[in-house]
Structures are given as structure tokens and as C-alpha cells.
Amino acid sequence: MPVSQHFGPIVEAGGGAGFSADCAAALAKCGLSPDSFGSYSHVASQIDAAKQACADWDIARKSGNLAGATPPTAEQRFLSQCESGHIMQNATGQRASADRNNYCHNVIDGYDAHAAPAMPMHDGAEGRSGHGIATRMETSQATARGTPGTVCYNEADRRADQQARARAVVEDHTRRMNNAERWAAKQRDAQAQAAGGTGPGGPGTGGGGAGGAAPAGATQPKKYSPTSADLDLAAECIAAMAAWTEENMKATCAASAAANAQRAASPEHAAEASRLRQEATDARRDHRA
């Protein structure tokens, strides 16, 4: 389907409000929230907030003061174990460079590593789960295309590979969200028991539902069981979001180039450029002196 059927404008490259209703439903079946998608920086901020929520809960749990604490959600638990992962392989947007902020290395106009489309990926790039799965696929896909470098990686192939990686990461995400749901249910039971003095673990046990097998009456965790079609659609929607964001980066670059060209042609800019050049000349002279 065309990108426009899955994804539209988003606000400030933040959360995934641009996903269509069908996409949001498919993502939800896989345990994914549209708000977890966006720019690399947006996803990183979501992860940081989740880590803080989990850290606050751990402090309350260790101190035995759960009654006034807020247990993290399953999504927060999962996000706290993630990194912000580029949906577009960064190396397809820029030539090899130690500095991702050096836009002179771009091979895609307007590419910005911090504004590029991203999603939460479990563990690190060297791990065996989400982020590690994506990283290994990036290498094998480029090699299979005969483009171990990035400059000749054509757009159609690159976007097809992005969608395949997204599907693999979503499968991993769903399994780990089911684990997070079980964990979150136990934390809710522990908090309820601490607040009320009784709960699934019995009176006075101080939160018996926090670990081990769930006792009778414990909160039943949500379980995600997406079909193959759900996974396919979720991956297609994520790929559409990445394509839309890429096109938006290109358009922003083109617009700024036109504006800069217009500024450069103005007398005011010419005078300012002359002043700055003179300041640089004076600074070099003073340094030599």
C-alpha cells in the first residue's frame, strides 16, 4: 500500500500519531504503542523516562514502601530494557564517519541521525534480542544485495530490507512484552497488597505477588498473540512511517537550501559575510602577533 494509507504528518517528529487506525490496531496486537515511534531522539527520551519510572519503583520496593508508589506499566518495563534503534540503518544515510553530526558525510539529502525514524529495540546492538537481531540483519541484507558499502544501496531495496527487519524486531518485541506483562501484573498485586494490607499473597505478607508463581486471585497479565498477518501489517506500517520520515527530512533539506540561497543573494547577507571574513582575518593576524 502507498505510504499515505498507513502514515501521515506527525507533530515535531515525536510520537506516532500519524499511524492510521488499522496500523494502530495491528501495532497494539503486537504489544506496540504508536507513541513509542518517532525520531531517534524522541524514542530515546521515552526510554529514559521508562528507566526512571522503573528505578523509582525499585527504590520503593527495596525500602518496603510500596503503598504510595506507582508500579511501572509493562510498556515501561520493556522500554527500560531497550535502546533507541534506527529503522533506517544509519550507515545507509551517511558514509562511515566517527561523528554522526557531520552532515557532509550524508548520502541521503537531509539525513539527520537524531531525527531519523526509530523504534525501541530490546538490549544492545551486540545482543541476541531486538537490537542485535536488527544489526545482524543489516549486515547480511547489505551483503546479499551486493552492497556491503552503502552509497549504491538503492532506495527500493533499502526500504524492503527495512520492512523485513521491522517484522523480525516486532516478533521479538511481542515475546518480551508478554514477559513484561507478567512482571507488571505481579508488581500491581504487590502494590495493592501493600496499600490494603491484604492481597493475593494473604494478609500481612508485604506483597506476596511480587515474585514466583502467581497465587490464587492474582491479576491476570495481558497476553499478545498476533497472527502472521498482524505481524506483516505492523511491519508494513513501521516501514511506511520510516519512509514518510525520510521524505520529510529530504523536503526539509530542500526547503532550507532554497531559503539559504535566497539569503546568500541578499545585500544584508553579503555585508554580514564580509564582516565575518574580516573578523576571521583579524583573529588570525592577532594570533600570529
TAJOJO-V555811 format. One record per residue. N is the residue number from 0. RES is the residue in three letters. PHI is phi as a letter, one per 40 degrees, with the letter a starting at -180 (* if undefined). BURIAL is # if it has 16 or more other C-alpha atoms within 10 Angstrom, else .. D_FIRST is the distance of its C-alpha to the first C-alpha in Angstrom with 1 decimal. Layout:
# TAJOJO-V555811
n=[N & N]
res=[RES & RES]
phi=[PHI & PHI]
burial=[BURIAL & BURIAL]
d_first=[D_FIRST & D_FIRST]
This chain:
# TAJOJO-V555811
n=[0 & 1 & 2 & 3 & 4 & 5 & 6 & 7 & 8 & 9 & 10 & 11 & 12 & 13 & 14 & 15 & 16 & 17 & 18 & 19 & 20 & 21 & 22 & 23 & 24 & 25 & 26 & 27 & 28 & 29 & 30 & 31 & 32 & 33 & 34 & 35 & 36 & 37 & 38 & 39 & 40 & 41 & 42 & 43 & 44 & 45 & 46 & 47 & 48 & 49 & 50 & 51 & 52 & 53 & 54 & 55 & 56 & 57 & 58 & 59 & 60 & 61 & 62 & 63 & 64 & 65 & 66 & 67 & 68 & 69 & 70 & 71 & 72 & 73 & 74 & 75 & 76 & 77 & 78 & 79 & 80 & 81 & 82 & 83 & 84 & 85 & 86 & 87 & 88 & 89 & 90 & 91 & 92 & 93 & 94 & 95 & 96 & 97 & 98 & 99 & 100 & 101 & 102 & 103 & 104 & 105 & 106 & 107 & 108 & 109 & 110 & 111 & 112 & 113 & 114 & 115 & 116 & 117 & 118 & 119 & 120 & 121 & 122 & 123 & 124 & 125 & 126 & 127 & 128 & 129 & 130 & 131 & 132 & 133 & 134 & 135 & 136 & 137 & 138 & 139 & 140 & 141 & 142 & 143 & 144 & 145 & 146 & 147 & 148 & 149 & 150 & 151 & 152 & 153 & 154 & 155 & 156 & 157 & 158 & 159 & 160 & 161 & 162 & 163 & 164 & 165 & 166 & 167 & 168 & 169 & 170 & 171 & 172 & 173 & 174 & 175 & 176 & 177 & 178 & 179 & 180 & 181 & 182 & 183 & 184 & 185 & 186 & 187 & 188 & 189 & 190 & 191 & 192 & 193 & 194 & 195 & 196 & 197 & 198 & 199 & 200 & 201 & 202 & 203 & 204 & 205 & 206 & 207 & 208 & 209 & 210 & 211 & 212 & 213 & 214 & 215 & 216 & 217 & 218 & 219 & 220 & 221 & 222 & 223 & 224 & 225 & 226 & 227 & 228 & 229 & 230 & 231 & 232 & 233 & 234 & 235 & 236 & 237 & 238 & 239 & 240 & 241 & 242 & 243 & 244 & 245 & 246 & 247 & 248 & 249 & 250 & 251 & 252 & 253 & 254 & 255 & 256 & 257 & 258 & 259 & 260 & 261 & 262 & 263 & 264 & 265 & 266 & 267 & 268 & 269 & 270 & 271 & 272 & 273 & 274 & 275 & 276 & 277 & 278 & 279 & 280 & 281 & 282 & 283 & 284 & 285 & 286 & 287 & 288]
res=[MET & PRO & VAL & SER & GLN & HIS & PHE & GLY & PRO & ILE & VAL & GLU & ALA & GLY & GLY & GLY & ALA & GLY & PHE & SER & ALA & ASP & CYS & ALA & ALA & ALA & LEU & ALA & LYS & CYS & GLY & LEU & SER & PRO & ASP & SER & PHE & GLY & SER & TYR & SER & HIS & VAL & ALA & SER & GLN & ILE & ASP & ALA & ALA & LYS & GLN & ALA & CYS & ALA & ASP & TRP & ASP & ILE & ALA & ARG & LYS & SER & GLY & ASN & LEU & ALA & GLY & ALA & THR & PRO & PRO & THR & ALA & GLU & GLN & ARG & PHE & LEU & SER & GLN & CYS & GLU & SER & GLY & HIS & ILE & MET & GLN & ASN & ALA & THR & GLY & GLN & ARG & ALA & SER & ALA & ASP & ARG & ASN & ASN & TYR & CYS & HIS & ASN & VAL & ILE & ASP & GLY & TYR & ASP & ALA & HIS & ALA & ALA & PRO & ALA & MET & PRO & MET & HIS & ASP & GLY & ALA & GLU & GLY & ARG & SER & GLY & HIS & GLY & ILE & ALA & THR & ARG & MET & GLU & THR & SER & GLN & ALA & THR & ALA & ARG & GLY & THR & PRO & GLY & THR & VAL & CYS & TYR & ASN & GLU & ALA & ASP & ARG & ARG & ALA & ASP & GLN & GLN & ALA & ARG & ALA & ARG & ALA & VAL & VAL & GLU & ASP & HIS & THR & ARG & ARG & MET & ASN & ASN & ALA & GLU & ARG & TRP & ALA & ALA & LYS & GLN & ARG & ASP & ALA & GLN & ALA & GLN & ALA & ALA & GLY & GLY & THR & GLY & PRO & GLY & GLY & PRO & GLY & THR & GLY & GLY & GLY & GLY & ALA & GLY & GLY & ALA & ALA & PRO & ALA & GLY & ALA & THR & GLN & PRO & LYS & LYS & TYR & SER & PRO & THR & SER & ALA & ASP & LEU & ASP & LEU & ALA & ALA & GLU & CYS & ILE & ALA & ALA & MET & ALA & ALA & TRP & THR & GLU & GLU & ASN & MET & LYS & ALA & THR & CYS & ALA & ALA & SER & ALA & ALA & ALA & ASN & ALA & GLN & ARG & ALA & ALA & SER & PRO & GLU & HIS & ALA & ALA & GLU & ALA & SER & ARG & LEU & ARG & GLN & GLU & ALA & THR & ASP & ALA & ARG & ARG & ASP & HIS & ARG & ALA]
phi=[* & c & d & c & c & b & a & b & d & b & c & f & f & c & c & c & c & c & c & c & c & c & c & d & c & c & c & c & c & c & g & b & b & d & c & c & b & i & c & d & c & c & c & c & c & c & c & c & c & c & c & c & c & c & c & c & c & c & c & c & c & c & c & g & b & c & d & c & c & b & c & c & c & c & c & c & c & c & d & c & b & b & b & c & b & c & c & c & d & d & c & c & c & b & c & d & a & c & b & c & c & c & c & c & c & c & b & b & d & g & c & b & d & c & c & c & c & a & a & c & b & c & g & c & c & c & c & b & b & d & c & c & c & c & c & c & c & d & c & c & c & c & c & c & c & g & b & c & c & b & c & c & c & c & c & c & c & c & c & c & c & c & c & c & c & d & c & c & c & c & d & c & d & c & d & c & c & c & c & c & c & c & c & c & c & c & c & c & c & c & c & c & c & c & c & b & g & b & i & d & c & g & c & g & c & g & h & c & c & c & a & g & c & c & c & d & g & c & c & c & c & c & b & b & b & c & c & d & c & c & c & c & c & d & c & c & c & c & c & c & c & c & c & c & c & c & c & c & c & c & c & c & c & c & c & c & c & c & c & c & c & c & c & c & c & c & c & c & c & c & c & c & c & c & c & c & c & c & c & c & c & c & c & c & c & c & c & c & c]
burial=[. & . & . & . & . & # & # & # & . & # & . & . & # & # & # & # & # & # & # & # & . & . & # & # & # & # & # & # & # & # & # & # & # & # & # & # & # & # & # & # & # & # & # & # & . & # & # & # & . & # & # & . & # & # & . & . & # & # & . & # & # & . & . & . & . & # & # & . & # & . & # & # & # & # & # & # & # & # & # & # & # & # & # & # & # & # & # & # & # & # & # & # & # & # & # & . & . & . & . & # & . & . & # & . & . & # & # & # & # & # & # & # & # & # & # & # & # & # & # & # & # & # & # & # & # & . & . & . & # & # & # & # & # & # & # & . & # & # & . & . & # & # & . & . & . & . & . & . & . & # & . & . & # & . & . & . & . & # & # & . & # & # & # & # & # & # & # & # & # & # & # & # & # & # & . & # & # & # & # & # & # & # & # & # & # & # & # & # & # & # & # & # & # & # & # & . & . & # & # & # & # & . & . & . & . & # & # & # & # & # & . & . & . & # & # & . & . & # & # & . & # & # & # & # & . & # & . & . & . & # & # & # & # & # & # & # & # & # & # & # & # & # & # & # & # & # & # & # & # & # & . & . & . & . & . & . & . & . & . & . & . & . & . & . & . & . & . & . & . & . & . & . & . & . & . & . & . & . & . & . & . & . & . & . & . & . & . & . & .]
d_first=[0.0 & 3.8 & 6.5 & 8.2 & 6.6 & 7.7 & 10.7 & 13.4 & 17.0 & 19.2 & 22.9 & 24.9 & 22.3 & 23.5 & 22.0 & 18.4 & 18.9 & 15.6 & 13.5 & 12.2 & 14.5 & 12.3 & 11.9 & 15.6 & 16.6 & 15.0 & 16.7 & 19.9 & 20.0 & 20.2 & 22.9 & 20.9 & 21.4 & 19.0 & 22.2 & 22.7 & 19.9 & 20.6 & 22.7 & 24.9 & 27.9 & 26.4 & 25.7 & 29.1 & 30.7 & 29.2 & 30.6 & 33.9 & 34.2 & 33.5 & 36.2 & 38.6 & 38.1 & 38.7 & 41.7 & 43.3 & 42.9 & 44.5 & 47.4 & 48.0 & 47.9 & 50.3 & 52.6 & 52.5 & 51.5 & 48.3 & 49.4 & 48.3 & 45.3 & 41.6 & 40.0 & 36.7 & 33.5 & 31.7 & 29.0 & 31.8 & 33.4 & 30.3 & 29.6 & 33.2 & 32.7 & 29.7 & 29.2 & 26.6 & 24.4 & 22.4 & 18.7 & 19.1 & 22.3 & 25.0 & 26.5 & 23.5 & 24.0 & 27.8 & 30.5 & 32.8 & 34.8 & 36.9 & 35.8 & 32.2 & 33.4 & 34.4 & 31.8 & 33.7 & 32.0 & 28.5 & 26.4 & 23.4 & 24.6 & 25.0 & 24.4 & 26.2 & 26.6 & 27.4 & 24.5 & 21.9 & 19.2 & 20.9 & 21.1 & 24.3 & 25.2 & 28.2 & 31.4 & 31.9 & 30.4 & 33.3 & 32.9 & 31.6 & 29.0 & 25.7 & 26.7 & 28.6 & 25.9 & 23.5 & 26.4 & 27.4 & 23.9 & 23.7 & 26.9 & 26.2 & 22.7 & 24.3 & 27.2 & 25.3 & 23.5 & 27.1 & 26.7 & 28.7 & 29.1 & 26.2 & 26.8 & 25.4 & 22.3 & 19.6 & 16.5 & 14.0 & 16.3 & 16.8 & 13.3 & 12.8 & 16.2 & 15.4 & 12.8 & 15.5 & 18.1 & 16.4 & 16.3 & 19.9 & 21.0 & 19.5 & 21.5 & 24.5 & 24.0 & 23.9 & 27.2 & 28.8 & 27.9 & 29.6 & 32.6 & 32.4 & 32.4 & 35.5 & 37.2 & 36.4 & 37.8 & 41.0 & 41.3 & 40.9 & 43.6 & 45.9 & 45.5 & 46.2 & 49.2 & 50.6 & 50.2 & 51.9 & 54.2 & 52.9 & 49.7 & 48.4 & 50.8 & 53.8 & 56.1 & 57.0 & 54.8 & 53.0 & 49.5 & 49.7 & 46.0 & 45.1 & 45.1 & 45.6 & 44.8 & 43.8 & 47.0 & 47.2 & 45.6 & 43.4 & 40.0 & 37.3 & 34.4 & 30.8 & 29.0 & 25.3 & 24.3 & 20.5 & 19.4 & 17.5 & 14.4 & 15.0 & 15.4 & 12.2 & 10.2 & 12.6 & 12.2 & 8.5 & 9.4 & 12.4 & 10.9 & 8.9 & 12.4 & 14.1 & 12.3 & 13.0 & 16.5 & 17.1 & 16.4 & 18.6 & 21.3 & 21.3 & 21.7 & 24.4 & 26.2 & 26.2 & 27.5 & 30.2 & 31.2 & 31.8 & 33.7 & 35.8 & 36.7 & 37.9 & 39.9 & 41.4 & 42.7 & 44.5 & 48.3 & 47.9 & 45.6 & 48.0 & 50.9 & 49.1 & 48.1 & 51.7 & 53.0 & 50.8 & 51.9 & 55.5 & 55.0 & 53.7 & 56.6 & 59.1 & 57.6 & 58.0 & 61.6 & 62.5 & 61.1 & 63.3 & 66.3]
